[in-house]
Amino acid sequence: MNLHITMKEMPKSEQPREKFFSCGAQALSDAELLAVILRNGTREMTALQLAQAVLAQKDQNLLNLVYMNTEEMKRIPGIGQVKAAQLKCIAELARRIAKSSRGKDICLSDPASIAYYYMETLRHEPKETLILAMFDAKCSLLADEVISIGTVNYSLVSPREVFIKALEYHAVHIVLLHNHPSGDPSPSKADIQVTQRVMESGNILGIALADHIIIGDNQYISFRENGLLGQRKGT
């Protein structure tokens, strides 16, 4: 006897798509929102049950879409390559929306505006990732580039790589940003040493290091705000 209930057999008020049409997206739970995107389930599971299975993994919330890669998603019964791609694209869209909403507020003299502009890009990265943000003479953001992707606890960076990019974009000011996968943005001795080397190289080239910002779990530390720019190696 097949006790599996299809989505169409559910009361209309409980069907995610019908609920969306009658109440709007804000009325849907996380699982219901995912079910609308997934559209269909399997012979054994409804789209809603499949969405719940995705949310039950790892962190047991929507962050699974960020932290899980496609291969991990495909290990969930009912999630194939196409559905895994859909879920990863949702996560990337969310990241870009969060970043775009803060883009108009970015200001070189306001470390918080820079930190939160890059927060969603960096806070979930499993390895230290160093981004170079480049600004023109009017302190407007020209572009940004990923300079290095390190290990779980250290980002390898050469001032040469930083300034090759800065000169390419004719930058006048630069800001370094990298994440700490541990979630704690406190700078290490290595972070201070790298900052000093880049600042000294920039002084020679006439390109000012305006800040070095370390991103943690929804928090940040700015070298400028904390008086760490210019701190000597080993201090």
C-alpha positions in Angstrom: 0.0 0.0 0.0 1.4 3.4 -1.1 1.0 5.9 1.7 3.0 8.6 -0.1 1.0 11.8 -0.4 1.7 14.0 -3.4 1.8 17.8 -3.3 -1.5 17.9 -5.3 -3.2 15.7 -2.7 -2.3 18.2 0.1 -4.9 20.8 1.1 -4.5 23.8 -1.1 -3.7 26.0 1.9 -0.8 23.7 2.7 0.6 23.6 -0.9 3.6 26.1 -1.0 2.8 27.5 -4.4 -0.9 28.0 -3.6 0.1 29.5 -0.3 2.4 31.9 -2.1 -0.4 33.1 -4.4 -2.8 33.6 -1.6 -0.5 35.0 1.1 2.7 36.1 -0.5 6.3 34.9 -0.2 6.7 36.3 3.4 4.1 33.8 4.7 6.1 30.8 3.5 8.5 28.9 5.8 12.1 28.3 4.6 11.2 24.8 3.5 8.1 26.0 1.6 10.2 28.7 -0.2 12.7 26.0 -1.3 9.8 23.7 -2.4 8.5 26.4 -4.7 12.0 26.7 -6.3 12.5 22.9 -6.5 9.0 22.5 -8.0 8.8 18.7 -7.8 10.0 16.0 -5.6 10.4 12.2 -6.2 8.2 9.2 -6.2 8.8 8.9 -2.5 9.0 12.5 -1.4 7.1 15.7 -2.2 9.0 18.9 -3.0 8.3 20.1 0.5 9.8 16.9 2.1 12.8 17.2 -0.2 13.3 20.8 0.9 13.0 19.8 4.5 15.7 17.1 3.9 18.0 19.8 2.5 17.5 22.0 5.6 18.0 19.0 7.9 21.7 18.7 6.9 24.7 20.2 8.7 23.6 23.5 10.2 19.9 22.7 9.9 19.0 26.0 8.2 19.3 27.9 5.0 23.1 28.2 5.5 23.3 24.7 4.1 22.8 26.2 0.7 26.1 28.1 1.2 28.2 25.6 3.1 27.3 22.5 1.1 28.9 21.9 -2.3 27.0 20.3 -5.1 28.5 16.9 -4.5 27.3 17.0 -0.9 23.9 18.0 -2.0 23.7 15.2 -4.5 24.1 12.7 -1.6 20.7 13.7 -0.4 18.1 11.3 -1.9 16.1 13.1 -4.6 18.8 15.8 -5.2 20.4 15.4 -8.6 22.8 17.6 -10.5 20.1 20.0 -11.7 18.5 20.5 -8.3 21.9 20.9 -6.7 22.7 23.6 -9.2 19.4 25.4 -8.5 20.1 25.4 -4.8 23.7 26.8 -5.2 22.4 29.5 -7.6 19.9 30.6 -5.0 22.7 30.9 -2.4 24.8 33.0 -4.9 21.8 35.2 -5.8 21.2 35.9 -2.1 24.9 36.8 -1.6 24.8 39.2 -4.6 21.6 40.8 -3.5 23.1 41.4 0.0 26.2 42.9 -1.6 24.3 45.0 -4.1 22.1 46.6 -1.5 25.2 47.9 0.3 27.1 48.9 -2.8 25.7 52.5 -2.9 26.8 53.1 0.7 30.4 52.1 0.4 32.8 54.8 1.5 36.6 54.7 1.9 36.5 56.8 5.1 33.9 54.4 6.7 35.4 51.0 7.4 32.0 49.6 8.4 30.5 50.3 4.9 33.4 48.5 3.3 33.3 45.6 5.7 29.6 45.0 5.3 29.8 45.3 1.5 32.1 42.3 1.5 30.7 40.5 4.5 28.5 38.0 2.6 31.3 37.4 0.1 33.8 36.4 2.8 32.2 35.3 6.0 31.3 31.8 4.7 34.5 31.0 2.9 36.2 27.8 4.3 39.7 29.1 3.6 41.3 32.5 4.1 40.6 34.5 1.0 42.3 37.9 0.4 40.4 40.6 -1.6 42.0 43.8 -2.9 39.6 46.7 -3.1 40.9 49.6 -5.3 39.7 53.2 -5.1 40.4 56.3 -7.3 41.5 59.8 -6.3 37.8 60.6 -5.4 37.7 57.6 -3.1 35.2 55.8 -5.3 35.5 52.0 -5.7 37.1 51.1 -9.0 37.2 47.3 -8.8 38.1 44.4 -6.6 40.2 41.3 -7.1 40.8 38.1 -5.3 44.5 38.1 -4.7 45.0 34.8 -2.9 43.1 31.8 -1.4 45.1 30.3 1.5 44.7 27.5 3.9 42.2 27.3 6.8 44.3 29.6 8.9 46.5 31.7 6.7 46.3 33.7 3.5 49.4 33.8 1.4 50.0 37.3 -0.1 52.8 39.0 -1.9 52.9 42.8 -2.0 54.0 42.4 -5.7 50.7 40.7 -6.6 48.8 43.4 -4.7 50.4 46.3 -6.5 50.4 44.7 -10.0 46.6 44.8 -9.8 46.5 48.3 -8.2 48.7 49.7 -10.9 46.6 48.0 -13.6 43.5 49.8 -12.3 45.3 53.1 -11.7 44.3 52.9 -8.0 45.2 55.7 -5.7 44.0 54.0 -2.5 43.7 50.3 -1.7 42.0 48.3 1.1 42.9 44.7 1.9 40.1 42.4 3.2 40.3 38.8 4.2 38.3 36.4 6.3 39.0 34.3 9.3 37.1 31.0 8.9 37.1 30.5 12.7 34.7 33.5 12.9 37.0 35.5 15.1 38.4 38.5 13.2 41.2 39.3 15.7 44.4 40.0 13.7 47.3 37.5 14.0 51.0 38.5 14.0 51.1 37.3 10.4 48.2 39.7 9.5 50.1 42.6 11.1 53.3 41.7 9.3 51.6 41.4 5.9 49.8 44.8 6.5 53.2 46.4 7.3 54.8 45.1 4.2 52.0 46.2 1.9 51.9 49.6 3.5 55.6 50.2 3.1 55.5 49.1 -0.5 52.5 51.4 -1.2 54.4 54.3 0.3 57.2 53.8 -2.2 54.8 53.5 -5.1 52.5 56.3 -4.1 49.5 54.0 -3.5 48.1 54.4 0.0 46.9 51.4 2.0 43.8 52.9 3.5 42.8 49.9 5.7 43.1 46.2 6.2 39.8 44.7 7.3 39.4 41.2 8.7 36.0 39.6 8.3 34.7 37.2 11.0 31.2 35.7 11.5 29.1 38.7 10.9 31.7 40.9 12.6 34.9 42.7 11.5 38.0 44.4 12.7 39.5 47.4 10.9 43.2 48.1 11.3 42.5 51.8 10.8 39.7 52.0 13.4 41.9 50.1 15.9 45.1 52.1 15.3 46.9 49.1 13.8 48.1 50.6 10.6 51.8 51.2 10.8 52.3 48.8 13.7 55.8 47.3 13.6 56.5 43.7 12.8 56.4 41.4 15.8 54.4 43.8 18.0 
